[in-house]
């Protein structure tokens, strides 16, 4: 939640109203407190873009964190010659391809997060 204070004691009421309406047009308004004696308004709001994108960004961050843990485990597995010798060459090759794809996927998630956060 954010707050905006508008104080225009010498403005006519309609200009203050226009100023308030212009400010809130692209925001999710939570509440507006108005004082007529000094022509001021306190606006509590959320930015529509921030509100809409935040859950997506949080989900993407969680997804990337989970994926990065799996990447770390797979790298550790692929660096363990003893474990690799028990699964066969084709499986090792497929796991290396899987790792490369997972790393590309992680990079894409990072780019999406970066884009959404501006």
C-alpha positions as CSV (number, residue, x, y, z in Angstrom):
1,X,0.0,0.0,0.0
2,X,1.2,3.5,-0.8
3,X,0.0,6.9,0.3
4,X,-0.3,10.2,-1.6
5,X,-1.1,13.5,0.1
6,X,-2.6,16.3,-2.0
7,X,-2.9,19.7,-0.3
8,X,-4.2,22.7,-2.3
9,X,-5.8,25.1,0.1
10,X,-6.4,27.8,-2.6
11,X,-7.7,25.6,-5.3
12,X,-11.4,25.5,-6.1
13,X,-13.0,22.1,-5.1
14,X,-13.5,21.0,-8.7
15,X,-9.7,21.4,-9.5
16,X,-8.8,19.4,-6.4
17,X,-11.3,16.7,-7.5
18,X,-9.8,16.7,-11.0
19,X,-6.3,16.3,-9.5
20,X,-7.5,13.4,-7.3
21,X,-9.3,11.7,-10.2
22,X,-6.3,12.1,-12.4
23,X,-4.0,10.6,-9.8
24,X,-6.2,7.5,-9.1
25,X,-7.2,6.7,-12.6
26,X,-4.5,3.9,-13.0
27,X,-4.4,2.9,-9.3
28,X,-6.4,0.6,-7.1
29,X,-7.8,3.0,-4.5
30,X,-8.1,1.7,-1.0
31,X,-9.4,4.8,0.7
32,X,-9.5,8.6,0.4
33,X,-9.7,11.0,3.3
34,X,-10.8,14.5,2.5
35,X,-10.7,17.7,4.5
36,X,-12.7,20.5,3.1
37,X,-11.5,23.2,5.5
38,X,-8.0,23.1,4.0
39,X,-8.7,21.4,0.6
40,X,-6.5,18.4,1.2
41,X,-6.8,14.7,0.5
42,X,-5.0,11.6,1.7
43,X,-5.2,8.8,-0.8
44,X,-4.3,5.2,0.1
45,X,-3.7,3.1,-3.0
46,X,-1.9,0.3,-4.7
47,X,-0.4,0.6,-8.1
48,X,-2.4,-1.7,-10.5
49,X,0.7,-2.9,-12.3
50,X,2.5,-3.8,-9.1
51,X,-0.6,-5.5,-7.7
52,X,-1.1,-7.5,-10.8
53,X,2.5,-8.5,-11.4
54,X,3.6,-9.3,-7.8
55,X,2.0,-12.7,-7.5
56,X,3.5,-13.7,-10.9
57,X,6.9,-12.5,-9.9
58,X,6.8,-14.3,-6.5
59,X,5.7,-17.5,-8.2
60,X,8.5,-17.2,-10.8
61,X,11.1,-16.6,-8.0
62,X,9.9,-19.7,-6.2
63,X,9.9,-21.7,-9.4
64,X,13.5,-20.5,-10.2
65,X,14.7,-21.2,-6.7
66,X,13.3,-24.8,-6.8
67,X,14.8,-25.3,-10.3
68,X,18.2,-24.0,-9.2
69,X,18.3,-26.5,-6.3
70,X,17.6,-29.3,-8.8
71,X,20.3,-28.0,-11.1
72,X,22.8,-28.0,-8.2
73,X,21.9,-31.6,-7.3
74,X,22.2,-32.8,-10.9
75,X,25.6,-31.1,-11.3
76,X,26.8,-32.8,-8.1
77,X,25.5,-36.1,-9.4
78,X,27.2,-35.6,-12.8
79,X,30.5,-34.8,-11.1
80,X,30.4,-38.1,-9.1
81,X,32.2,-40.6,-11.3
82,X,31.2,-43.5,-9.0
83,X,27.5,-42.8,-9.4
84,X,27.9,-42.2,-13.2
85,X,29.6,-45.5,-13.8
86,X,26.5,-47.3,-12.5
87,X,23.9,-45.8,-14.9
88,X,25.4,-46.2,-18.4
89,X,26.6,-43.8,-21.1
90,X,23.2,-43.1,-22.7
91,X,21.7,-42.0,-19.3
92,X,24.8,-39.8,-18.6
93,X,24.3,-38.2,-22.0
94,X,20.6,-37.7,-21.4
95,X,21.3,-36.2,-18.0
96,X,23.8,-33.7,-19.5
97,X,21.1,-32.7,-22.0
98,X,18.6,-32.4,-19.2
99,X,21.0,-30.2,-17.2
100,X,21.6,-27.9,-20.2
101,X,17.9,-27.5,-20.8
102,X,17.3,-26.8,-17.1
103,X,19.9,-24.1,-17.1
104,X,18.3,-22.5,-20.2
105,X,14.9,-22.7,-18.4
106,X,16.4,-21.0,-15.3
107,X,17.9,-18.2,-17.5
108,X,14.4,-17.7,-19.1
109,X,12.8,-17.5,-15.6
110,X,15.4,-14.9,-14.6
111,X,14.7,-12.8,-17.7
112,X,11.0,-12.9,-17.0
113,X,11.5,-11.9,-13.4
114,X,13.8,-9.1,-14.5
115,X,11.3,-7.8,-17.1
116,X,8.4,-7.8,-14.6
117,X,10.3,-6.0,-12.0
118,X,11.3,-3.4,-14.5
